[in-house]
Amino acid sequence: MDYKHILEKTYDIASINHYFLIDVKEGKTIYVSNEGGTDALYVLKQGEKIEVAERVKSVTQVKGGKLAYAHEVGKGRELHRVVIYDVERGDRVEVEHDPMRVFNVVFDGEVAVFSGVAEANSLYLVEGGRAEKLADLPSPLSIPSSVQGDLVAGLSQKMDGFSEIFFYDLKGRTLEAYTPSGRCNVTPPLLTEVGVLFASDHEGGDYRLYRMDLERKTLVKIHEGEVEYPFYDYREGKLLFIGKSQGRTRLYVDGTHVGTPEGIVYNAVLDGGRLYITYTNLVTPPSIYSLDRRWRKELGDDRVNLGSVEYHVYLSSNGVKIPAFVVKSASAEIPGPTVVYIHGGPWGEVDDSFHTFVAALALNGYHVIAPNFRGSTGYGEEFRMMNIGDVGGMDMEDIAVALSHFKDLISEAFAVGYSYGGYSTLMQLGKYPELWKAGVAGAPVTDWIDMYELSDAAFKGFIDMLMKGKRELMRERSPITYAEKVKAPVCIIAGQNDSRTPLRPVLRYVERLMNSGKTFEVHILPDAGHVPQTKQEVASILIPMILFLKAHTKSP
Ligand code: 4NP
């Protein structure tokens, strides 16, 4: 094995700079990046760069010269504190409250509101430098998404898998639910001068984008024809939104399509009439572009030569259509060693955006197949909700079937995934032991029952929803139940302080492997949480993953 070469290439991927635009205001660019080694919030003005805070989460746009954000204070345990930062003056108010899991902060320039998980998932108001608990939110997975004056709007993920909107009146201290029709899904509502913006699938099938009159609760349809609308904003008198279908996006300004390079645009901002976006695709790290007759890169690293990217749809064993992105590695033959990369979530997807794992695998000579199994986002809510009450069931078939569909590409097959993808990797090795040469599971769910005991209110709610509260199903769909059936060598990588897929059930799974004489290796990352937050942490996941795969590949 050519260690030097492998380590260099893998570290190169872990070292790529990612840029995510937060806002542009009067020439100041506010963005989140890992460029200094740790994910951090920066303000850039006239070439001068200020690092505001490290390990940030949920950063708001600038309103009245200020923004709000939450940042990690618990060594990866996802314990956050909220801060209000004055972008003009550079000073900040650290809001007084117990550190807790903050899913989202919203801010209108005066009022800041956030959701925090302690015994319950509650709404907090920032006032006089302190956070005051207002109310428990309608569900363990509700988030505020907008505030304007006395009104907070947010999204409630209901326990039946559907979602609705909530409004909280800060004056009257009352909570009210709104839904265009009971059994439908909505996206996080945004309070604007022209009404409440959100998308909904209540007309059936795909999402449509709407504007709601707050007083009369009447809806005006703004756009249809895309599967999803992951972003919308009203800015400088213009409506900006992004539509998404088949893993790629289209950008619209006032309903007119504005061409961008192919891939994913996460968000868009107008400053003095100039358009700024965060853009990425599978071979281009997330970068900030502005439009000046042509798109011009403001901040971002070069594209990486991984190979060719293809979009496929194949049929699963019971006829369900499974979309998949495939990267044919520039440095592997056909057929060649192939990784089925299984995304997390399960409410996530591999779309045409930069995925660090996919990049590291393709650059190291593995073809990558990334199936968007049922339960994935991006292909309509019926598809996403198909694995509620069936996680680790037919979604595993969707993944396993990829091997026969792409058999001409594959000389030997490996399973790799992180979080729900790590879970799926272990399920594949246990339920389909003949298919796989080896597998790498990062931060895996190994035992839903043990994990449930260690979870906070939000994640208990999530597990209850995914499993419909069925304990027997939790046991049957846990990798630990299949540990004795595993045949292929396993590599497990887990963070010491992971608060979503905690270490204890992972170690119990490892003990089961050990007691039944399996071949395995385990890497526990000190002081690391569920979401890697530094280039070093990314490297300490990617390097053992690649070295393990190389050790089990016939023709590395
Ligand atoms: P992830 O995986 O969303 O891919 O990070 C999961 C992590 C935790 C839970 C489910 C999936 N959970 O229910 O606690």
Residues whose N, C-alpha, C, O or C-beta is under 5 A from the ligand:
A	BS01	4NP	G344 G345 P346 Y418 S419 Y420 G421 F459 F462 I463 R500 T501
